[in-house]
Amino acid sequence: MAKKTVASLQTSSKRLTKAIKMVKSPKSGAYVFVESVMAPEIVNEWLDKK
């Protein structure tokens, strides 16, 4: 289960995107949020990974 929350960040010549997804923790079984800053082209690929 992934929630796509995307904020565009622009620094000098690079364009970056912050993506947040919700994943289930294997230890406790609770949901945790994982954040990452990356290029906009690879956001969907990152969200599809488990």
Distance bins in CASP14 RR format, pairs under 12 A and 6 or more apart:
PFRMAT RR
TARGET T0000
AUTHOR 0000-0000-0000
RMODE 2
METHOD distances of the structure
MODEL  1
1 21 0 0 0 0 1 0 0 0 0 0 0
1 22 1 0 1 0 0 0 0 0 0 0 0
1 23 1 0 0 1 0 0 0 0 0 0 0
1 24 1 0 0 1 0 0 0 0 0 0 0
1 31 1 0 0 1 0 0 0 0 0 0 0
1 32 0 0 0 0 0 1 0 0 0 0 0
1 33 0 0 0 0 0 1 0 0 0 0 0
1 47 0 0 0 0 0 1 0 0 0 0 0
1 50 0 0 0 0 0 1 0 0 0 0 0
2 19 0 0 0 0 1 0 0 0 0 0 0
2 20 0 0 0 0 1 0 0 0 0 0 0
2 21 1 0 1 0 0 0 0 0 0 0 0
2 22 1 0 0 1 0 0 0 0 0 0 0
2 23 1 0 0 1 0 0 0 0 0 0 0
2 24 0 0 0 0 0 1 0 0 0 0 0
2 31 0 0 0 0 0 1 0 0 0 0 0
2 33 0 0 0 0 0 1 0 0 0 0 0
2 34 0 0 0 0 1 0 0 0 0 0 0
2 36 0 0 0 0 0 1 0 0 0 0 0
2 43 0 0 0 0 0 1 0 0 0 0 0
2 44 0 0 0 0 1 0 0 0 0 0 0
2 45 0 0 0 0 0 1 0 0 0 0 0
2 46 0 0 0 0 1 0 0 0 0 0 0
2 47 1 0 1 0 0 0 0 0 0 0 0
2 48 1 0 0 1 0 0 0 0 0 0 0
2 49 0 0 0 0 1 0 0 0 0 0 0
2 50 0 0 0 0 1 0 0 0 0 0 0
3 19 0 0 0 0 1 0 0 0 0 0 0
3 20 1 0 0 1 0 0 0 0 0 0 0
3 21 1 0 0 1 0 0 0 0 0 0 0
3 22 1 0 1 0 0 0 0 0 0 0 0
3 23 0 0 0 0 0 1 0 0 0 0 0
3 31 0 0 0 0 0 1 0 0 0 0 0
3 33 0 0 0 0 1 0 0 0 0 0 0
3 34 0 0 0 0 0 1 0 0 0 0 0
3 35 0 0 0 0 0 1 0 0 0 0 0
3 47 0 0 0 0 1 0 0 0 0 0 0
4 17 0 0 0 0 0 1 0 0 0 0 0
4 18 0 0 0 0 0 1 0 0 0 0 0
4 19 1 0 0 1 0 0 0 0 0 0 0
4 20 0 0 0 0 1 0 0 0 0 0 0
4 21 1 0 0 1 0 0 0 0 0 0 0
4 22 0 0 0 0 0 1 0 0 0 0 0
4 43 1 0 0 1 0 0 0 0 0 0 0
4 44 0 0 0 0 1 0 0 0 0 0 0
4 46 0 0 0 0 0 1 0 0 0 0 0
4 47 1 0 0 1 0 0 0 0 0 0 0
4 48 0 0 0 0 0 1 0 0 0 0 0
5 17 0 0 0 0 0 1 0 0 0 0 0
5 18 0 0 0 0 1 0 0 0 0 0 0
5 19 1 0 0 1 0 0 0 0 0 0 0
5 20 1 0 1 0 0 0 0 0 0 0 0
5 21 0 0 0 0 1 0 0 0 0 0 0
5 22 0 0 0 0 1 0 0 0 0 0 0
5 33 0 0 0 0 1 0 0 0 0 0 0
5 34 0 0 0 0 0 1 0 0 0 0 0
5 35 0 0 0 0 1 0 0 0 0 0 0
5 36 0 0 0 0 0 1 0 0 0 0 0
5 43 0 0 0 0 0 1 0 0 0 0 0
5 47 0 0 0 0 0 1 0 0 0 0 0
6 15 0 0 0 0 0 1 0 0 0 0 0
6 16 0 0 0 0 0 1 0 0 0 0 0
6 17 1 0 1 0 0 0 0 0 0 0 0
6 18 1 0 0 1 0 0 0 0 0 0 0
6 19 1 0 1 0 0 0 0 0 0 0 0
6 20 0 0 0 0 1 0 0 0 0 0 0
6 21 0 0 0 0 0 1 0 0 0 0 0
6 35 0 0 0 0 0 1 0 0 0 0 0
6 36 0 0 0 0 0 1 0 0 0 0 0
6 37 0 0 0 0 0 1 0 0 0 0 0
6 38 0 0 0 0 0 1 0 0 0 0 0
6 39 0 0 0 0 0 1 0 0 0 0 0
6 40 1 0 0 1 0 0 0 0 0 0 0
6 43 1 0 0 1 0 0 0 0 0 0 0
6 44 0 0 0 0 0 1 0 0 0 0 0
6 46 0 0 0 0 0 1 0 0 0 0 0
6 47 0 0 0 0 1 0 0 0 0 0 0
7 15 0 0 0 0 0 1 0 0 0 0 0
7 16 0 0 0 0 1 0 0 0 0 0 0
7 17 1 0 0 1 0 0 0 0 0 0 0
7 18 1 0 1 0 0 0 0 0 0 0 0
7 19 0 0 0 0 1 0 0 0 0 0 0
7 20 0 0 0 0 1 0 0 0 0 0 0
7 35 0 0 0 0 0 1 0 0 0 0 0
7 36 0 0 0 0 0 1 0 0 0 0 0
7 37 0 0 0 0 1 0 0 0 0 0 0
7 38 0 0 0 0 0 1 0 0 0 0 0
7 40 0 0 0 0 0 1 0 0 0 0 0
7 43 0 0 0 0 0 1 0 0 0 0 0
8 14 0 0 0 0 0 1 0 0 0 0 0
8 15 1 0 0 1 0 0 0 0 0 0 0
8 16 1 0 0 1 0 0 0 0 0 0 0
8 17 1 0 1 0 0 0 0 0 0 0 0
8 18 0 0 0 0 1 0 0 0 0 0 0
8 19 0 0 0 0 0 1 0 0 0 0 0
8 37 0 0 0 0 0 1 0 0 0 0 0
8 38 0 0 0 0 0 1 0 0 0 0 0
8 39 0 0 0 0 0 1 0 0 0 0 0
8 40 1 0 0 1 0 0 0 0 0 0 0
8 43 0 0 0 0 0 1 0 0 0 0 0
9 15 1 0 0 1 0 0 0 0 0 0 0
9 16 1 0 1 0 0 0 0 0 0 0 0
9 17 1 0 0 1 0 0 0 0 0 0 0
9 18 1 0 0 1 0 0 0 0 0 0 0
9 19 0 0 0 0 0 1 0 0 0 0 0
9 36 0 0 0 0 0 1 0 0 0 0 0
9 37 1 0 0 1 0 0 0 0 0 0 0
9 38 0 0 0 0 0 1 0 0 0 0 0
9 39 0 0 0 0 0 1 0 0 0 0 0
9 40 0 0 0 0 1 0 0 0 0 0 0
10 16 1 0 0 1 0 0 0 0 0 0 0
10 17 0 0 0 0 1 0 0 0 0 0 0
10 18 0 0 0 0 0 1 0 0 0 0 0
10 37 0 0 0 0 0 1 0 0 0 0 0
10 40 0 0 0 0 0 1 0 0 0 0 0
11 17 0 0 0 0 0 1 0 0 0 0 0
11 18 0 0 0 0 0 1 0 0 0 0 0
11 37 0 0 0 0 1 0 0 0 0 0 0
11 39 0 0 0 0 0 1 0 0 0 0 0
14 37 0 0 0 0 0 1 0 0 0 0 0
14 38 0 0 0 0 0 1 0 0 0 0 0
14 39 1 0 0 1 0 0 0 0 0 0 0
14 40 0 0 0 0 0 1 0 0 0 0 0
15 37 0 0 0 0 0 1 0 0 0 0 0
15 38 0 0 0 0 0 1 0 0 0 0 0
15 39 1 0 0 1 0 0 0 0 0 0 0
15 40 1 0 0 1 0 0 0 0 0 0 0
15 41 0 0 0 0 1 0 0 0 0 0 0
15 43 0 0 0 0 0 1 0 0 0 0 0
16 36 0 0 0 0 0 1 0 0 0 0 0
16 37 1 0 1 0 0 0 0 0 0 0 0
16 38 1 0 0 1 0 0 0 0 0 0 0
16 39 1 0 0 1 0 0 0 0 0 0 0
16 40 1 0 0 1 0 0 0 0 0 0 0
16 41 0 0 0 0 0 1 0 0 0 0 0
16 42 0 0 0 0 0 1 0 0 0 0 0
16 43 0 0 0 0 0 1 0 0 0 0 0
17 35 0 0 0 0 0 1 0 0 0 0 0
17 36 0 0 0 0 1 0 0 0 0 0 0
17 37 1 0 0 1 0 0 0 0 0 0 0
17 38 1 0 0 1 0 0 0 0 0 0 0
17 39 1 0 0 1 0 0 0 0 0 0 0
17 40 1 0 1 0 0 0 0 0 0 0 0
17 41 0 0 0 0 1 0 0 0 0 0 0
17 42 0 0 0 0 1 0 0 0 0 0 0
17 43 1 0 1 0 0 0 0 0 0 0 0
17 44 0 0 0 0 0 1 0 0 0 0 0
17 46 0 0 0 0 1 0 0 0 0 0 0
17 47 0 0 0 0 0 1 0 0 0 0 0
18 33 0 0 0 0 0 1 0 0 0 0 0
18 34 0 0 0 0 0 1 0 0 0 0 0
18 35 1 0 0 1 0 0 0 0 0 0 0
18 36 1 0 0 1 0 0 0 0 0 0 0
18 37 1 0 1 0 0 0 0 0 0 0 0
18 38 0 0 0 0 1 0 0 0 0 0 0
18 39 0 0 0 0 0 1 0 0 0 0 0
18 40 0 0 0 0 0 1 0 0 0 0 0
18 43 0 0 0 0 1 0 0 0 0 0 0
18 46 0 0 0 0 0 1 0 0 0 0 0
19 33 0 0 0 0 0 1 0 0 0 0 0
19 34 0 0 0 0 1 0 0 0 0 0 0
19 35 1 0 0 1 0 0 0 0 0 0 0
19 36 1 0 1 0 0 0 0 0 0 0 0
19 37 1 0 0 1 0 0 0 0 0 0 0
19 38 1 0 0 1 0 0 0 0 0 0 0
19 39 0 0 0 0 0 1 0 0 0 0 0
19 40 0 0 0 0 1 0 0 0 0 0 0
19 41 0 0 0 0 0 1 0 0 0 0 0
19 42 0 0 0 0 1 0 0 0 0 0 0
19 43 1 0 1 0 0 0 0 0 0 0 0
19 44 0 0 0 0 1 0 0 0 0 0 0
19 45 0 0 0 0 0 1 0 0 0 0 0
19 46 1 0 0 1 0 0 0 0 0 0 0
19 47 1 0 0 1 0 0 0 0 0 0 0
19 48 0 0 0 0 0 1 0 0 0 0 0
19 49 0 0 0 0 0 1 0 0 0 0 0
20 31 0 0 0 0 0 1 0 0 0 0 0
20 32 0 0 0 0 0 1 0 0 0 0 0
20 33 1 0 1 0 0 0 0 0 0 0 0
20 34 1 0 0 1 0 0 0 0 0 0 0
20 35 1 0 1 0 0 0 0 0 0 0 0
20 36 0 0 0 0 1 0 0 0 0 0 0
20 37 0 0 0 0 0 1 0 0 0 0 0
20 38 0 0 0 0 0 1 0 0 0 0 0
20 43 0 0 0 0 0 1 0 0 0 0 0
20 46 0 0 0 0 0 1 0 0 0 0 0
20 47 0 0 0 0 1 0 0 0 0 0 0
21 31 0 0 0 0 0 1 0 0 0 0 0
21 32 0 0 0 0 1 0 0 0 0 0 0
21 33 1 0 0 1 0 0 0 0 0 0 0
21 34 1 0 1 0 0 0 0 0 0 0 0
21 35 0 0 0 0 1 0 0 0 0 0 0
21 36 0 0 0 0 1 0 0 0 0 0 0
21 38 0 0 0 0 0 1 0 0 0 0 0
21 43 0 0 0 0 1 0 0 0 0 0 0
21 44 0 0 0 0 0 1 0 0 0 0 0
21 46 1 0 0 1 0 0 0 0 0 0 0
21 47 1 0 1 0 0 0 0 0 0 0 0
21 48 0 0 0 0 1 0 0 0 0 0 0
21 49 0 0 0 0 1 0 0 0 0 0 0
21 50 0 0 0 0 0 1 0 0 0 0 0
22 30 0 0 0 0 0 1 0 0 0 0 0
22 31 1 0 1 0 0 0 0 0 0 0 0
22 32 1 0 0 1 0 0 0 0 0 0 0
22 33 1 0 1 0 0 0 0 0 0 0 0
22 34 1 0 0 1 0 0 0 0 0 0 0
22 35 0 0 0 0 0 1 0 0 0 0 0
22 47 0 0 0 0 0 1 0 0 0 0 0
23 29 0 0 0 0 0 1 0 0 0 0 0
23 30 0 0 0 0 0 1 0 0 0 0 0
23 31 1 0 0 1 0 0 0 0 0 0 0
23 32 1 0 0 1 0 0 0 0 0 0 0
23 33 1 0 0 1 0 0 0 0 0 0 0
23 34 1 0 1 0 0 0 0 0 0 0 0
23 35 0 0 0 0 0 1 0 0 0 0 0
23 36 0 0 0 0 0 1 0 0 0 0 0
23 46 0 0 0 0 0 1 0 0 0 0 0
23 47 0 0 0 0 0 1 0 0 0 0 0
23 49 0 0 0 0 1 0 0 0 0 0 0
23 50 1 0 0 1 0 0 0 0 0 0 0
24 30 1 0 0 1 0 0 0 0 0 0 0
24 31 1 0 1 0 0 0 0 0 0 0 0
24 32 1 0 0 1 0 0 0 0 0 0 0
24 33 0 0 0 0 0 1 0 0 0 0 0
24 34 0 0 0 0 0 1 0 0 0 0 0
24 50 0 0 0 0 1 0 0 0 0 0 0
25 31 1 0 0 1 0 0 0 0 0 0 0
25 32 1 0 1 0 0 0 0 0 0 0 0
25 33 0 0 0 0 0 1 0 0 0 0 0
25 34 0 0 0 0 0 1 0 0 0 0 0
26 32 0 0 0 0 0 1 0 0 0 0 0
26 50 0 0 0 0 0 1 0 0 0 0 0
34 46 0 0 0 0 1 0 0 0 0 0 0
34 47 0 0 0 0 0 1 0 0 0 0 0
34 49 0 0 0 0 0 1 0 0 0 0 0
34 50 0 0 0 0 0 1 0 0 0 0 0
35 46 0 0 0 0 0 1 0 0 0 0 0
36 42 0 0 0 0 1 0 0 0 0 0 0
36 43 0 0 0 0 1 0 0 0 0 0 0
36 45 0 0 0 0 0 1 0 0 0 0 0
36 46 1 0 0 1 0 0 0 0 0 0 0
36 47 0 0 0 0 1 0 0 0 0 0 0
36 49 0 0 0 0 0 1 0 0 0 0 0
37 43 0 0 0 0 0 1 0 0 0 0 0
37 46 0 0 0 0 0 1 0 0 0 0 0
38 44 0 0 0 0 0 1 0 0 0 0 0
38 45 0 0 0 0 1 0 0 0 0 0 0
38 46 1 0 0 1 0 0 0 0 0 0 0
38 47 0 0 0 0 0 1 0 0 0 0 0
38 49 0 0 0 0 0 1 0 0 0 0 0
39 45 0 0 0 0 0 1 0 0 0 0 0
39 46 0 0 0 0 1 0 0 0 0 0 0
40 46 0 0 0 0 0 1 0 0 0 0 0
42 48 0 0 0 0 0 1 0 0 0 0 0
42 49 0 0 0 0 0 1 0 0 0 0 0
43 49 0 0 0 0 0 1 0 0 0 0 0
END
